[in-house]
């Protein structure tokens, strides 16, 4: 019985979404096959990893990852420059966590200043994220979208409760938009439909089906991503065709496995290796499930994932 | 793919004799197609039809077991390409390599590390499952010594004995005859002698190919030499090639019913860079490897890979559940808050994570609701005032807390009145609806 490789082609493809400007601009998505299936189709770009930077010092991050940015994380501009210049980040994700009412409750004006300063300091594409407080994000993201006009950023996250204002701001200022729903393929689809019904181009959406950490619900994110990608490719479902974001660092760096010391949990092995492996393995699994854009925290985890991505190209 | 009922019907005697227990041959054929009946139930079927249907009924990926006793592992029998369709069946086997050139003390230490790797996570026992003992020396004595050491320290433990010369491996295999090792390293050059050795010693056989084409030829030849318990290493080493070959093999077996590639896959992922090795192992676990060979035991690496395998091989139809009990978060004293939620693992992880984030030492009572989330459990009548009251009373938490106050999820605020009736002397407080509001809620108390 002779073997013929059962290669498959699909009617659908993932939209290529551009981010950034000039020679640092990148494209995520654009492939017409399952993740890393370059042997049976086209994968024009490669997955993009954005290093996370925050507007306030990351006091709530566990030591293993806080140590990795301690010297620069006191201010977002030096932190972002460090990521770009010293670490070679291809993109930066600025999270305006300090605007959350339960945190520093920084104002929209404060956020605008942070965004403007960071944009002045770096050339790589910028993902700008709010604090995930639906009301506050509406104010903050609208203001920063205007301040970042012309830089073709990815802005979010727009959720069911606040998508109208955020999508309108992204549209008015020529940015791309993150659409986030909570771990459900139908909710994800519905939100994309609502956003496009406002006149927002579906080719400018990045879907965040909600991330999770290895060992803490990863299987849900993994399968929702696989199902979204299969719907995009096999059913040619246009609403399901935006590239996908896995905003995973925030889920990884709060669980016990990345925070407990080796003294407390001797059977778990050493930090920071344990935490780095946890973040990198979470990332690898989501890449295999279909994520094209990752937001991560530990530079060594990012380095490992970049090597992994290089080895996945055949 | 599988034969239809009508195709099977054509192979039956068509006498409607009812001896099989079904009214007609067609009804029997339909049951056979659904794999709810066995062809053995038909006394008059021809040998040829039996053979055809027997092959048809065999699982598309052949089961292969290595090791003996409770540590034995079975691979193969997978039915789907994507885990959301149906549970991935036999979890990936993690094997750790020991070279026969390593000093005996080092080899013994690695074996001890492997045996000590077992840990419990969300109710399951997880471990490194096998040893991959490789004949780097090219000589017989060192391999023999290593296999002897492993057999003595870990009787019945799944062993993969990697060698390419049957005469060199022969003595080593004698030590583990009867405990089903995997003899790994058959190729186009040594196939006949390796098949003979595997047959003699009751070992399954691992084939190393240079391509999928070659792999499919090798399995057919091995079968002709009388060895059917096979494992395939299609030769891929780069992560992307592993994904490609594993995907094409799984598809060929499941979608084309291509028997020559319907065997478990062995994937070596050893790298000097162990962080990268961990990620290449991720490809094996997510994408169809039955055995992943690792370079060493590192606790951080094992922990991450155990969690990954557990996640990927979870049944998508059966929610993961955590044990019913009152969990301490931080070091709660008598005045610490007591909260309750259900035992759906995701609910537990999210709630416990947010309680931890709050840095307020607390007690979290997790109630068995068959793995349903709070609202679903409430709607299904599993998270009711009566049941919650019973659980709280039986848990004994009453003796640990100074104030009898129970915080319930905001979504089931409606239960607070009934709960105050059922739990006499307790104050019921309605907590936030969403977990992310827990830190603010706890801190503001």
Boltz contact constraints between the chains, C-beta under 6 A:
constraints:
  - contact:
      token1: [A, 1]
      token2: [B, 260]
      max_distance: 6.0
  - contact:
      token1: [A, 3]
      token2: [B, 212]
      max_distance: 6.0
  - contact:
      token1: [A, 3]
      token2: [B, 213]
      max_distance: 6.0
  - contact:
      token1: [A, 3]
      token2: [B, 216]
      max_distance: 6.0
  - contact:
      token1: [A, 5]
      token2: [B, 248]
      max_distance: 6.0
  - contact:
      token1: [A, 6]
      token2: [B, 251]
      max_distance: 6.0
  - contact:
      token1: [A, 6]
      token2: [B, 252]
      max_distance: 6.0
  - contact:
      token1: [A, 6]
      token2: [B, 256]
      max_distance: 6.0
  - contact:
      token1: [A, 36]
      token2: [B, 240]
      max_distance: 6.0
  - contact:
      token1: [A, 36]
      token2: [B, 243]
      max_distance: 6.0
  - contact:
      token1: [A, 39]
      token2: [B, 244]
      max_distance: 6.0
  - contact:
      token1: [A, 102]
      token2: [B, 440]
      max_distance: 6.0
  - contact:
      token1: [A, 214]
      token2: [B, 307]
      max_distance: 6.0
  - contact:
      token1: [A, 214]
      token2: [B, 308]
      max_distance: 6.0
  - contact:
      token1: [A, 215]
      token2: [B, 307]
      max_distance: 6.0
  - contact:
      token1: [A, 216]
      token2: [B, 349]
      max_distance: 6.0
  - contact:
      token1: [A, 217]
      token2: [B, 346]
      max_distance: 6.0
  - contact:
      token1: [A, 218]
      token2: [B, 311]
      max_distance: 6.0
  - contact:
      token1: [A, 219]
      token2: [B, 311]
      max_distance: 6.0
  - contact:
      token1: [A, 219]
      token2: [B, 314]
      max_distance: 6.0
  - contact:
      token1: [A, 223]
      token2: [B, 84]
      max_distance: 6.0
  - contact:
      token1: [A, 226]
      token2: [B, 82]
      max_distance: 6.0
  - contact:
      token1: [A, 227]
      token2: [B, 84]
      max_distance: 6.0
  - contact:
      token1: [A, 254]
      token2: [B, 353]
      max_distance: 6.0
  - contact:
      token1: [A, 268]
      token2: [B, 299]
      max_distance: 6.0
  - contact:
      token1: [A, 268]
      token2: [B, 303]
      max_distance: 6.0
  - contact:
      token1: [A, 269]
      token2: [B, 299]
      max_distance: 6.0
  - contact:
      token1: [A, 269]
      token2: [B, 300]
      max_distance: 6.0
  - contact:
      token1: [A, 273]
      token2: [B, 300]
      max_distance: 6.0
  - contact:
      token1: [A, 274]
      token2: [B, 300]
      max_distance: 6.0
  - contact:
      token1: [A, 277]
      token2: [B, 278]
      max_distance: 6.0
  - contact:
      token1: [A, 277]
      token2: [B, 300]
      max_distance: 6.0
  - contact:
      token1: [A, 277]
      token2: [B, 304]
      max_distance: 6.0
  - contact:
      token1: [A, 278]
      token2: [B, 304]
      max_distance: 6.0
  - contact:
      token1: [A, 280]
      token2: [B, 279]
      max_distance: 6.0
  - contact:
      token1: [A, 281]
      token2: [B, 278]
      max_distance: 6.0
  - contact:
      token1: [A, 281]
      token2: [B, 282]
      max_distance: 6.0
  - contact:
      token1: [A, 281]
      token2: [B, 304]
      max_distance: 6.0
  - contact:
      token1: [A, 281]
      token2: [B, 308]
      max_distance: 6.0
  - contact:
      token1: [A, 284]
      token2: [B, 279]
      max_distance: 6.0
  - contact:
      token1: [A, 284]
      token2: [B, 282]
      max_distance: 6.0
  - contact:
      token1: [A, 285]
      token2: [B, 282]
      max_distance: 6.0
  - contact:
      token1: [A, 285]
      token2: [B, 286]
      max_distance: 6.0
  - contact:
      token1: [A, 288]
      token2: [B, 286]
      max_distance: 6.0
  - contact:
      token1: [A, 304]
      token2: [B, 275]
      max_distance: 6.0
  - contact:
      token1: [A, 304]
      token2: [B, 276]
      max_distance: 6.0
  - contact:
      token1: [A, 307]
      token2: [B, 276]
      max_distance: 6.0
  - contact:
      token1: [A, 308]
      token2: [B, 279]
      max_distance: 6.0
  - contact:
      token1: [A, 311]
      token2: [B, 238]
      max_distance: 6.0
  - contact:
      token1: [A, 311]
      token2: [B, 239]
      max_distance: 6.0
  - contact:
      token1: [A, 312]
      token2: [B, 239]
      max_distance: 6.0
  - contact:
      token1: [A, 312]
      token2: [B, 240]
      max_distance: 6.0
  - contact:
      token1: [A, 313]
      token2: [B, 240]
      max_distance: 6.0
  - contact:
      token1: [A, 314]
      token2: [B, 240]
      max_distance: 6.0
  - contact:
      token1: [A, 314]
      token2: [B, 241]
      max_distance: 6.0
  - contact:
      token1: [A, 314]
      token2: [B, 244]
      max_distance: 6.0
